[in-house]
Amino acid sequence: MSEEPVATSLGMIMMKHDSRPTAGHVRDGGQGEFAAGRGIAASASRPGSGRRSGGHGVGADHSGDDGASLREGPWQGGPSDPAPVGRRPLRGAVAAGTRTSAPTPTRLISVVTAVHAPGAHFLPAAYSSLVEQLLPDGWDWQWVIQEDGESDQVEPYVPDDPRISFGQGRAGRSGMARTMALSRVTGEFVKVLDADDMLTPGALARDLHALLDHPDSTWATSRALDLLPDGSLVGFDDHPLEGYIERGTVLKHWQANGYLAQVHPASLFVRRDVLLALGGWMALPASPDTGLLMALDAVSRGWFTAETGLLYRKWPGQVTSQPAHVQREERQARMAVIEARAQALAALLG
């Protein structure tokens, strides 16, 4: 098969997006408590549900952890290790015989989370940050959680919410788990949320409007802060200004700065069809989200939101804190494959 038809197909996907902004009031993304202090959602009631399917692990594979940092101060959220709690009634239930108006057609954002047993206890905090999101009228989210493995240690922490789909499968690390989760994704857009991370208030709406208001962009990221074990927040001062990220910009920065990106792949928000066209997340033992980010950067422009959208939890059990993550030979091989793929995709589109 020649390169020309492949390039033409990719180009058609990149050019077909002509979405327009969705006007209207914001709607409450769900229930849940809201923490004091910095206003980040903290604890959540145990929810659960979803049925089984495919695979993985936790922790974003962001390589920028060693960049210049700026301390942001303490986080006033809830406990860092919440226990599972009891089920609650399904949201939106009405009494028998109650007359209701016709429902508004709903468009979906699919939030994809890979999790393994050691990080499952963080799921209630992630859920709490998700249900506090406000979205425009006619929009809602689904949460697709995929365990990397088939243990009995994750599902007890999965919230009991009809918008949640939980799946399991053979262990294969986070990239495989997220890609397997795509089999249950139904939204127009996909939002990454690692099991141990939390969204800030308004993050989903900002991501959504970034792509609806700028239909020539197929992906978006936002500023992320590290959430340290002591509750303090640390930021980085090398992120771009708010606005378009032109094709190739992220790759060039990554290449020139020791394979450290200026935007965080754990904050990614992307059009589903483009994500599928690129094959989902890379089949790597680590850094599959960096690989996806570089591929997206190679084929289309993106958008960066300067307001903080993600709290990226740092804790001893996360994948990126393990010695294997920085093992020299493997890391060089991962970076080489990521770089070669991005360059090949860029060459196909010219």
HUKA-V498943 format. One line per field, one symbol per residue. psi: psi as a letter, one per 20 degrees, with the letter a starting at -180 (. if undefined). Layout:
psi=???
This chain:
psi=prhghggggghhghiiokqqqorrqqqpibrqqpqadikpqerqqpabbqrrcbkbrrpqlpjkijrpqopirqpkaaqimqqqarqrqppjqqqpippqrpqpppqqpopppqqrghjhiighggghhgiippqqpiqrqqoopopnalrjighhipqnpijpppqraqpjrhgggghhhhijpirhqpppoqhjrqqqpigghggghghhimijqiqqrrqqpporhjiqpprqjjqrqpaqoqpigggggghilkkpqiqohijqpqpghgghhjjbqqmqirkhhgggghgghhirqappphqpipooppqhiqgiiqhhhjpgggghgghggggggghgghhhi.
